[in-house]
Amino acid sequence: MATAHRAKIAIVTALLASTMAVSAPPPPWMNKALDPDQRASLLEAQMTTEEKLTIVHGPMGRSRMGIPKPERALGSAGFIPGIPRLGIPDLQEADASVGVTNPGNIRPGDGATAFPSIMATAATWSRALAYQSGVALGNESWSKGFNVLLAGGINLMREPRNGRTFEYAGEDPLLAGILTGDAIRGIQSQNVVSTIKHFAFNNQETGRFFVDATIGDAAARESDLLAFQIAIETGKPGSVMCAYNLVNGRQACDSDWLLNQVLKRDWRYPGWVMSDWGAVHSTDSALHGLDQESGEQLDREVYFGAPLTEAVRRDPAYRARLDDMVHRILRTLFAVGVMDRPAKLAAIDYAANAKASQAVAEGGIVLLKNDGGLLPLKAVKRIAIIGGEAQFGVPSGGGSSSTIAIEGPGLQIPVMGTGVLGSPRLMIYHPSAPLDAIHELLPEAELLVDDGRYPGSAAAAARKADVAIVFATQWATESYDIPDISLPNGQDALIAAVAAANPRTIVVLETGGPVLMPWLDKVGAVLEAWYPGGRGGPAIANVLTGRVNPSGRLPVSFPAALEQLPRPEIVGAGANGERPPLGTKPLPLPYREGPDVGYRWYARQKLKPLFPFGYGLSYSQFDYSDLAVTGGTTLSVSFNVRNTGKVAGADVPQVYLTSLAGAPELRLIGWEKIGLAPGESRRVTLAADRRLIGRYDAKAHGWRVPAGRYEVGLGTSSAALAARASATIVASSLEP
């Protein structure tokens, strides 16, 4: 009896304990009525020093350099261990901006939606498409269990040969800043932290660990830093990733000026700064603004491990800094919703995400030439499909952002040389064949296929066809810059031969950035399709056949020759992007163009590019009228846009500052992407950000808008401003 009685008591006690556990109130930091900083402070107060040190550094999320994959890591770029007893989740960090990556196929068979390159997104000039692609990418990341996405590439294109140009959003701080910010907003709407990267002036892969970008404060703030600032204001990214290179003599991840003064003091950035993988050089970087060491086994030492632990033990400055580092991480996890809605494995609507990917691809395709209305294709009996592996798929960029498409890995071509982190280089074509898509839309047409290896054979096929389509590709990858901006593998000669055989030749460019076109006057039409992602084949076919009216506009200038560039030869040419030996001296990289990046450089130097920034054609025509400008503290610009063509289409009217208080200047200050039916018109009103009509005063430590007469131009590109108007601005100033 006694034994039975004791058993009953034990059961009752267990039930009471269970009931109490169920009814126990949540910890105070889970109170959503409090703001993120209050919640972070409450949680931080419960952490031991050892626990705080745990979340400010971490290894890669996969086996690497003899260090096994962390036990709880899903298999990805990075992993920061959480604190289970306090409900702080592991940070599962995945690359990148164009799809949830699966490095080395560490998660066997786990493909993802392959989105177009960020350059293609920028070419849409569409805030809606940037946001929607961010939502899809964030949702897919969350549903795979990842709560940090290493997205948000925004380094301005100062060097068109940069191997990572395809990962970035162009050459203009307003366009890049707004669209990158919108994509980040979309990602974080799904309770996934997005980074913005690489802060800052990480504009080439050649010698990326030791090039020293030198630029003045004012020039920096009016160009690359302004792009970051606008994106941070627009998207509120949870983390900023600092870069490999040096800036004005200091490593970017060890730059007090960049991280403490500009980012945290001037911009009041509340999130955390994480390093790029292998970009930390000192424990003192913590005092200079770095909050977290990423991919720690790639550094020469785990600086935020034992050395930081010892520094915190002996130095009050480090103890205070550790508290701030931890607070910034925690408040971001609350602000983005990571703590309230932890990422977990869930069903993914890949069909919906594919539609989002295709919409960006279609919106970003730029029609560069269309003589005699060659496009869209109509009533053609024979089409020669030449080159570019068009029978198999569309190219994607290489490196850490390389995504295994959900449809499968596609065509994989080994490339000589060593890629990111010592792995072999691999050129990947997503399995979305333009040839198949064209055949589906034009089933009655006979397709003559030629691989493009021999110009004579391709020309013979072109002579037999009503129209010839040459698919020309340029592959780019992280760790390497391309040596020039010609098309590789003899493709220029191929296009010239095909065009000589058939003047009705269409060239579809699938490139990471600008290319030269020595054959331009010989072909009938040119489309720039960038790296169009996992639905690139149908997107290209839809534009070629007119099911989609092209509306993309160039987010970068296409040079007419390398001699037009501020640096005709890449600084450090011959070096790759690998870590150099100890003792390697910094290589000066002077930005002599200052704030005049891209189209501003061409205007200042009175150079005519091959194609200007903002350029793009349509299958319709648009007319602008009734331009009006009012002044005051800023410029307000309004005008009418009318579709005067026969088909519906979207236009991108652009407004540029052309005179700043009487001094010649060229800056994009606003745009609108507008879809209009034939005959439809709409009035557009834009207000300029005052930083875009002013100058940064380094001595006054702020922006200054001088009083005077300001002129704006309205047009279809930076080089085609048909309408002008002016207004008077009163003097004003802004904080940095």
C-alpha positions in Angstrom: 0.0 0.0 0.0 2.8 2.4 0.9 4.4 1.8 -2.4 1.2 2.4 -4.3 0.6 5.6 -2.3 4.0 6.9 -3.0 3.5 6.2 -6.7 0.2 8.2 -6.7 2.0 11.1 -5.0 4.7 11.0 -7.6 2.2 11.1 -10.4 0.3 14.0 -8.9 3.5 15.9 -8.3 4.6 15.4 -11.9 1.2 16.5 -13.2 1.4 19.7 -11.0 4.9 20.4 -12.2 3.8 19.9 -15.8 0.8 22.2 -15.3 3.0 24.9 -13.7 5.5 24.6 -16.6 2.8 25.1 -19.1 1.3 28.0 -17.4 4.6 29.7 -16.5 4.7 33.2 -18.0 7.2 33.8 -20.9 10.4 35.6 -20.0 10.2 39.4 -20.0 12.3 39.8 -23.1 9.6 38.0 -25.1 7.1 40.8 -24.4 6.4 42.2 -27.9 5.0 45.4 -26.4 8.6 46.5 -25.6 10.9 47.9 -28.3 13.9 45.8 -29.6 16.4 47.7 -27.5 14.4 47.1 -24.3 14.0 43.4 -25.1 17.7 43.1 -25.9 18.7 44.7 -22.6 16.5 42.4 -20.6 18.0 39.3 -22.3 21.5 40.6 -22.2 21.3 41.0 -18.4 20.7 37.2 -18.1 23.8 36.3 -20.1 27.1 35.3 -18.6 30.3 36.7 -20.0 31.1 33.3 -21.5 27.8 33.3 -23.3 28.3 36.8 -24.6 31.6 35.8 -26.0 30.0 32.8 -27.7 27.8 34.8 -30.0 30.4 37.2 -31.3 32.4 34.7 -33.4 31.7 31.4 -35.2 33.0 29.0 -37.9 31.7 28.2 -41.3 28.6 26.1 -41.3 30.3 23.2 -43.1 33.4 21.2 -42.7 36.4 23.2 -43.7 40.2 23.3 -43.1 40.1 20.3 -40.7 37.3 21.8 -38.6 34.2 19.6 -38.8 30.7 21.0 -39.4 29.2 22.4 -36.2 26.8 19.8 -34.7 23.7 22.0 -35.0 24.7 23.7 -38.3 22.4 23.0 -41.3 25.3 23.2 -43.7 25.9 26.7 -45.1 28.3 29.6 -45.2 28.3 30.4 -41.5 27.2 29.4 -38.1 27.0 31.3 -34.8 26.0 29.1 -31.8 23.0 30.3 -29.9 22.2 30.0 -26.2 19.5 27.4 -25.8 18.8 28.1 -22.1 17.8 31.6 -23.0 16.1 30.9 -26.2 18.7 32.6 -28.4 18.7 30.7 -31.6 21.7 29.5 -33.6 22.5 31.9 -36.4 22.3 29.8 -39.6 23.8 32.0 -42.2 23.4 31.3 -45.9 24.6 33.0 -49.1 23.4 35.0 -50.9 21.4 37.5 -53.0 20.5 35.2 -56.0 19.3 32.1 -54.2 19.8 30.0 -51.0 23.1 28.4 -51.7 24.2 24.8 -51.0 28.0 25.0 -50.9 29.6 21.9 -52.1 26.2 20.2 -52.1 26.6 19.7 -48.4 22.8 19.3 -48.1 22.5 16.6 -50.8 19.8 17.4 -53.3 18.7 20.6 -51.7 18.2 22.9 -54.6 16.7 26.4 -54.5 15.0 29.0 -56.7 17.7 30.5 -58.9 17.0 34.2 -59.1 18.5 36.5 -61.8 21.7 38.4 -61.0 21.4 41.6 -58.9 22.5 43.5 -62.0 19.4 42.1 -63.7 17.3 43.3 -60.7 18.8 46.7 -60.9 18.0 46.8 -64.7 14.3 46.5 -63.9 14.4 49.9 -62.2 11.3 48.5 -60.4 10.9 48.9 -56.6 8.0 46.4 -56.7 10.1 43.7 -58.4 13.0 44.2 -56.1 10.8 43.9 -53.0 8.9 40.9 -54.3 12.1 39.0 -55.2 13.3 39.8 -51.6 10.1 38.4 -50.2 10.4 35.2 -52.2 14.1 34.8 -51.3 13.5 35.5 -47.6 10.6 33.1 -47.4 12.6 30.3 -49.1 15.5 31.0 -46.7 13.2 30.8 -43.6 11.5 27.7 -44.8 14.9 26.0 -45.2 15.8 26.9 -41.6 18.1 29.8 -42.3 17.7 33.0 -40.3 20.5 35.2 -41.7 20.9 35.8 -45.4 24.2 37.2 -46.7 22.5 39.3 -49.3 22.4 43.0 -50.1 25.4 43.5 -52.4 25.7 47.1 -53.3 29.3 48.1 -54.2 29.1 50.6 -57.0 30.6 49.6 -60.4 33.8 51.6 -60.5 35.5 48.7 -62.3 33.4 46.9 -65.0 35.9 44.0 -65.1 35.1 43.2 -61.5 34.3 39.5 -61.2 31.4 40.3 -58.8 29.8 43.0 -60.9 26.8 40.7 -61.4 26.2 40.6 -57.6 25.9 44.4 -57.4 23.3 46.9 -58.3 25.0 49.3 -60.8 26.9 52.5 -60.7 24.4 55.1 -59.3 24.0 55.6 -55.5 20.3 56.4 -55.7 19.2 53.5 -58.0 21.4 51.0 -56.2 20.5 52.3 -52.7 16.7 52.3 -53.3 16.5 48.9 -55.1 18.9 47.1 -52.7 17.0 48.6 -49.7 13.7 47.3 -51.2 15.1 43.8 -51.7 16.4 43.9 -48.1 12.9 45.0 -46.9 11.4 42.0 -48.7 13.9 39.5 -47.2 13.4 40.8 -43.6 9.6 40.9 -44.0 10.0 37.1 -43.7 11.8 37.3 -40.3 15.2 36.6 -41.9 18.1 39.0 -41.2 19.7 40.4 -44.3 23.1 41.9 -44.5 24.3 44.7 -46.7 27.8 44.3 -48.2 30.7 44.7 -48.7 31.3 47.8 -46.6 33.0 49.5 -48.4 34.8 50.2 -51.7 35.2 46.5 -52.4 35.1 47.3 -56.2 37.4 44.6 -57.6 38.5 41.1 -56.9 42.1 41.5 -58.1 44.2 41.7 -54.9 41.0 42.2 -52.9 42.8 41.4 -49.6 45.5 44.0 -50.0 44.3 46.8 -52.4 44.0 50.1 -50.6 41.1 52.2 -51.9 42.1 55.8 -51.4 39.3 58.5 -51.6 38.5 61.7 -49.8 35.7 62.0 -47.2 33.5 64.2 -49.4 33.9 62.1 -52.5 33.2 58.9 -50.5 30.1 60.3 -49.0 28.7 61.4 -52.3 29.2 58.1 -54.0 29.7 54.6 -52.6 28.9 55.5 -49.0 25.7 57.3 -50.1 24.5 54.1 -51.8 25.0 52.2 -48.5 23.3 55.0 -46.6 20.2 55.1 -48.8 19.9 51.3 -48.7 20.3 51.2 -44.9 17.6 53.9 -44.5 15.3 52.1 -47.0 15.8 48.5 -46.0 17.1 48.7 -42.4 19.3 45.6 -42.8 20.0 43.8 -39.6 23.7 43.5 -40.3 26.5 45.2 -42.3 29.2 43.0 -43.7 32.6 44.7 -43.9 35.0 44.1 -46.7 38.3 42.5 -47.4 40.1 45.5 -48.8 41.8 48.5 -47.1 40.3 51.9 -47.2 42.5 54.9 -46.8 45.2 52.8 -45.2 43.1 50.7 -42.9 41.5 47.2 -43.4 37.8 47.8 -43.9 36.9 45.5 -41.0 39.4 47.4 -38.8 38.4 50.9 -39.8 37.3 53.2 -37.0 36.4 55.8 -39.6 34.1 53.4 -41.6 32.6 51.4 -38.7 32.5 53.7 -35.7 32.4 57.2 -37.2 30.4 56.9 -40.4 28.2 53.9 -39.8 27.5 54.0 -36.1 27.9 57.6 -35.2 26.9 59.6 -38.2 24.2 57.2 -39.6 23.2 56.0 -36.1 23.1 52.4 -37.4 21.7 50.1 -34.6 22.5 46.7 -36.0 25.7 44.7 -35.9 28.8 44.6 -38.1 29.9 41.1 -39.2 33.2 40.5 -41.0 33.5 38.9 -44.4 34.9 35.4 -44.2 38.6 35.7 -43.5 38.6 39.5 -43.2 39.6 39.9 -39.5 43.2 40.9 -38.8 43.2 41.9 -35.1 41.3 41.6 -31.8 41.5 45.4 -31.7 39.0 45.4 -34.5 36.3 45.1 -31.8 37.3 48.6 -30.5 37.2 49.9 -34.1 33.6 48.8 -34.6 33.6 45.1 -35.7 30.9 43.2 -33.7 31.3 39.6 -35.0 34.0 37.5 -36.6 32.6 35.2 -39.3 34.1 32.0 -40.8 36.7 32.2 -38.1 38.9 29.3 -39.4 39.7 31.4 -42.4 41.4 34.0 -40.3 45.0 33.6 -39.2 43.8 33.4 -35.6 40.3 33.3 -34.0 40.7 36.9 -32.8 37.3 37.1 -31.1 37.9 33.8 -29.3 40.7 33.4 -26.7 42.3 36.8 -27.4 39.1 38.7 -27.0 38.3 36.7 -23.9 41.6 37.7 -22.3 41.1 41.4 -23.4 37.6 41.4 -21.8 39.0 40.0 -18.6 41.7 42.6 -18.2 40.3 45.8 -19.9 37.1 47.6 -19.0 37.0 49.1 -22.5 36.7 45.7 -24.0 34.1 44.6 -21.5 31.9 47.6 -22.4 32.5 46.9 -26.1 31.5 43.3 -25.7 28.2 44.4 -24.1 27.6 46.7 -27.0 28.4 44.0 -29.6 26.0 41.6 -28.0 23.3 44.2 -27.6 23.5 45.0 -31.3 23.1 41.4 -32.3 20.2 40.7 -29.9 18.2 43.9 -30.7 18.4 43.0 -34.4 17.1 39.5 -33.7 14.1 41.1 -32.0 13.7 43.9 -34.6 13.5 41.5 -37.5 11.4 38.9 -35.7 13.9 36.1 -35.5 13.2 35.6 -31.8 9.4 35.7 -32.2 9.2 33.5 -35.3 12.1 31.1 -35.5 13.0 29.7 -38.9 12.1 26.1 -39.4 11.7 23.6 -42.2 8.5 24.2 -44.0 6.9 23.6 -47.4 8.1 26.0 -50.1 6.0 27.2 -53.0 8.7 26.8 -55.6 6.2 27.5 -58.4 5.4 30.9 -57.0 9.1 31.7 -56.4 9.8 30.7 -60.0 7.3 33.2 -61.2 9.0 35.9 -59.1 12.3 35.0 -60.6 11.0 35.1 -64.1 9.3 38.4 -63.5 12.6 39.9 -62.6 14.4 38.3 -65.6 11.7 39.7 -67.9 11.7 43.1 -66.3 15.5 43.4 -66.4 16.1 42.4 -70.1 17.3 45.5 -71.9 16.6 46.0 -75.6 19.7 47.9 -76.8 19.1 47.9 -80.6 16.2 47.1 -82.8 16.7 48.2 -86.4 13.6 48.1 -88.6 11.5 46.6 -86.0 13.3 43.2 -86.3 11.9 42.4 -82.9 9.5 41.0 -81.8 9.7 38.0 -84.0 6.7 37.5 -86.3 5.9 34.9 -89.0 9.4 33.4 -89.2 9.8 30.0 -90.8 13.4 29.3 -90.1 15.5 30.5 -87.1 19.1 29.8 -86.6 19.9 29.3 -82.9 23.6 29.8 -82.4 26.0 29.4 -79.5 25.8 30.2 -75.8 24.9 26.6 -74.8 21.3 27.8 -75.6 20.2 24.2 -76.0 21.0 23.5 -72.4 20.4 26.5 -70.3 21.5 30.0 -69.2 24.7 31.0 -67.4 25.0 32.0 -63.8 27.8 33.8 -62.0 30.3 31.9 -60.0 31.6 32.0 -56.4 29.9 32.1 -53.0 26.6 33.2 -54.5 26.4 30.2 -57.0 23.0 28.5 -56.6 22.0 24.9 -57.4 18.6 25.4 -59.1 15.6 23.5 -57.9 15.3 21.9 -61.3 18.8 20.4 -60.9 22.4 21.5 -61.2 22.2 21.9 -65.0 25.2 22.0 -67.2 28.5 22.2 -65.2 31.7 23.0 -67.0 35.0 22.8 -65.1 37.2 25.9 -65.5 40.9 25.8 -65.0 42.1 27.6 -61.8 41.1 27.7 -58.2 37.8 29.2 -57.1 36.5 30.6 -53.8 38.1 29.0 -50.7 40.3 26.8 -52.8 37.6 24.8 -54.5 37.7 24.1 -58.2 36.1 26.7 -60.5 32.8 25.6 -62.1 30.8 27.3 -64.8 27.1 26.5 -64.2 24.2 26.8 -66.6 20.8 26.7 -65.0 18.6 24.1 -66.9 16.4 26.7 -68.5 17.1 26.4 -72.3 16.2 29.3 -74.5 16.0 27.0 -77.5 13.2 24.9 -75.8 11.3 28.1 -74.8 11.5 29.5 -78.3 10.3 26.2 -79.8 7.4 26.2 -77.4 6.3 29.7 -78.4 7.0 29.3 -82.1 6.2 25.6 -82.7 5.8 26.0 -86.5 9.3 27.5 -87.0 12.2 25.3 -88.0 15.1 25.7 -85.6 18.6 25.3 -87.1 21.0 24.7 -84.2 24.7 25.4 -84.3 27.0 25.3 -81.3 29.0 28.4 -82.5 32.4 26.9 -82.2 33.2 27.5 -85.8 32.2 30.8 -87.4 31.9 29.3 -90.8 29.5 26.6 -89.7 27.4 29.2 -87.9 27.4 31.5 -90.9 26.1 28.6 -93.1 23.2 28.0 -90.7 22.4 31.7 -90.6 22.2 31.9 -94.5 19.5 29.3 -94.5 17.4 31.1 -91.9 15.0 34.0 -91.9 16.6 35.2 -88.8 19.7 34.3 -86.8 19.9 34.5 -83.0 23.3 34.4 -81.5 23.5 33.7 -77.7 26.7 35.3 -76.5 27.9 34.6 -72.9 30.5 36.1 -70.6 31.1 34.1 -67.4 32.4 36.0 -64.3 33.1 34.7 -60.8 34.2 35.8 -57.4 38.0 35.8 -56.8 38.9 36.7 -60.3 38.4 39.8 -62.4 37.9 39.4 -66.1 40.9 40.7 -68.1 38.9 42.9 -70.4 35.3 43.4 -71.4 35.3 41.7 -74.8 33.3 38.5 -75.3 35.5 35.5 -74.7 36.2 32.4 -76.8 36.1 34.2 -80.2 32.4 35.2 -79.9 33.0 38.6 -81.4 34.3 36.9 -84.6 31.4 34.5 -84.5 28.8 37.3 -84.3 30.6 39.2 -87.1 30.5 36.1 -89.4 26.9 35.4 -88.7 25.9 39.0 -89.3 27.8 39.0 -92.6 25.8 36.0 -93.6 22.4 37.3 -92.4 21.8 41.0 -91.6 18.7 39.9 -89.7 20.9 38.8 -86.8 19.8 39.2 -83.2 22.4 39.0 -80.4 21.3 37.9 -76.9 23.9 38.9 -74.4 24.1 36.9 -71.2 26.8 38.7 -69.2 27.7 39.8 -65.8 28.2 43.4 -66.8 29.2 45.6 -69.8 30.8 44.2 -72.9 32.3 45.8 -76.0 30.4 45.2 -79.3 32.7 45.7 -82.3 30.0 44.1 -84.5 27.2 46.4 -83.3 26.5 48.2 -86.6 26.3 44.9 -88.4 23.5 43.2 -86.4 19.8 44.0 -86.5 19.0 43.7 -82.8 20.7 43.3 -79.4 19.2 42.2 -76.1 21.1 42.3 -72.8 19.7 39.5 -70.6 22.4 39.4 -67.9 22.4 36.2 -65.9 18.6 35.6 -66.0 18.2 32.9 -63.4 16.3 29.6 -63.3 13.5 30.8 -65.6 15.8 32.7 -67.9 14.9 30.6 -71.0 11.2 31.5 -71.0 12.0 35.1 -70.0 14.2 35.6 -73.1 11.8 33.8 -75.4 8.9 35.9 -74.1 10.8 39.1 -74.9 12.0 37.9 -78.3 8.4 37.0 -79.4 6.7 40.1 -77.9 4.7 38.3 -75.2 6.7 40.6 -72.9 7.4 44.2 -74.0 11.0 44.9 -72.9 11.2 47.6 -70.2 14.7 47.1 -68.7 17.1 50.0 -68.6 20.9 49.9 -68.1 21.9 50.4 -64.4 25.5 50.8 -65.7 27.2 52.6 -68.6 28.7 50.4 -71.3 32.1 51.8 -72.3 33.1 52.2 -75.9 36.7 51.3 -75.1 38.8 50.5 -72.0 40.6 53.7 -72.6 37.5 55.6 -71.4 37.8 54.1 -67.9 39.4 56.0 -65.1 41.8 53.1 -64.9 42.3 51.5 -68.3 44.4 48.7 -66.6 43.2 47.0 -63.5 45.3 48.0 -60.5 47.3 44.9 -59.4 46.6 43.1 -62.7 47.8 39.5 -62.5 46.8 39.0 -58.9 43.7 37.0 -58.0 41.4 37.3 -55.0 43.2 34.8 -52.7 44.8 35.8 -49.4 48.4 36.9 -50.0 51.4 35.9 -47.9 52.1 37.6 -44.6 54.0 40.9 -45.1 52.4 41.7 -48.4 52.3 45.5 -48.7 49.1 47.3 -49.4 48.6 48.2 -53.1 47.4 51.8 -53.6 44.1 52.0 -55.5 43.5 55.7 -56.0 40.0 56.7 -57.0 41.0 59.6 -59.1 37.4 59.9 -60.4 36.3 60.7 -56.9 32.5 60.9 -56.7 32.1 60.8 -60.5 31.3 57.1 -60.9 30.0 55.8 -64.2 27.9 58.2 -66.2 29.1 61.1 -64.1 32.7 60.3 -65.2 31.7 60.2 -68.9 29.9 63.5 -68.6 32.7 65.2 -66.7 35.3 64.0 -69.2 33.0 64.6 -72.2 33.2 61.0 -73.3 30.5 59.1 -75.2 30.0 55.6 -74.0 28.8 52.8 -76.2 25.5 52.8 -74.3 24.7 55.3 -71.6 23.3 54.7 -68.1 19.6 54.5 -68.1 19.3 53.5 -71.8 16.8 50.9 -73.1 14.3 50.6 -75.9 10.7 49.3 -76.0 8.3 47.8 -78.5 6.2 50.9 -77.9 6.9 54.6 -77.9 6.5 57.2 -75.1 6.2 60.9 -75.0 7.0 63.4 -72.2 5.3 66.8 -71.8 4.6 69.6 -69.4 7.7 69.4 -67.3 7.4 71.6 -64.2 9.9 72.2 -61.4 9.4 74.0 -58.1 12.1 74.9 -55.6 12.5 75.9 -52.0 14.4 73.5 -49.8 14.5 70.8 -52.5 13.4 70.2 -56.1 9.9 68.9 -56.9 9.6 67.7 -60.4 6.4 66.8 -62.3 5.6 65.8 -65.9 3.3 63.8 -68.1 4.1 60.5 -69.7 2.0 59.1 -72.6 2.2 55.8 -74.5 2.0 56.9 -78.1 2.6 53.4 -79.4 0.3 50.5 -80.5 1.1 48.1 -77.6 1.0 48.3 -73.8 4.4 48.7 -72.2 6.3 50.1 -69.3 8.6 53.2 -69.5 11.2 54.5 -67.1 11.3 58.4 -67.3 14.4 59.6 -65.5 15.1 63.0 -63.9 18.7 64.3 -63.5 20.2 67.3 -61.9 22.1 69.1 -64.6 23.2 72.3 -62.8 23.9 72.7 -59.1 23.6 76.3 -58.1 24.9 77.3 -61.6 27.7 74.7 -61.8 27.4 71.9 -64.3 26.5 68.6 -62.6 24.9 65.3 -63.6 23.1 63.2 -61.0 20.1 61.0 -61.1 17.6 62.5 -58.6 14.5 60.4 -59.4 12.7 58.0 -61.7 9.4 56.1 -62.0 8.6 52.9 -63.8 5.1 53.2 -65.3 3.0 50.7 -67.2 0.7 52.3 -69.7 -1.8 51.1 -72.2 -1.7 52.5 -75.8 -2.8 56.1 -75.6 -2.8 56.2 -71.8 -1.0 59.0 -70.0 -0.1 59.7 -66.4 1.3 62.6 -64.5 4.4 61.8 -62.3 5.7 63.9 -59.4 9.1 63.3 -57.8 10.9 65.1 -55.0 14.7 65.1 -54.8 16.6 63.8 -51.8 18.4 66.9 -50.6 21.7 65.1 -50.5 21.5 64.6 -54.3 21.3 68.3 -54.9 24.0 69.3 -52.4 27.6 68.6 -51.6 29.2 67.0 -48.6 31.3 69.5 -46.7 34.0 67.5 -44.9 35.1 70.5 -42.8 31.5 71.2 -41.6 30.9 67.4 -41.2 27.6 67.5 -43.0 25.7 68.1 -46.3 25.4 71.6 -47.6 22.8 72.7 -50.2 23.9 76.1 -51.6 21.4 78.7 -52.6 21.0 79.3 -56.3 19.4 78.3 -59.5 19.1 74.5 -60.2 18.4 72.9 -63.5 17.0 69.4 -64.1 16.7 67.4 -67.3 14.0 64.8 -68.1 14.7 62.0 -70.5 15.3 58.4 -71.4 18.9 58.1 -70.2 21.7 60.1 -68.7 22.7 61.1 -72.2 19.2 61.8 -73.6 17.6 64.7 -71.7 15.2 66.3 -74.1 13.3 68.6 -71.6 14.9 71.0 -69.2 13.5 73.3 -66.4 14.9 75.1 -63.4 14.0 76.5 -60.0 15.6 78.4 -57.2 16.8 76.6 -54.0 17.3 78.2 -50.7 20.4 77.3 -48.7 20.2 74.5 -46.2 22.3 71.9 -44.4 21.8 68.3 -43.3 23.5 66.0 -40.8 26.0 63.5 -42.3 
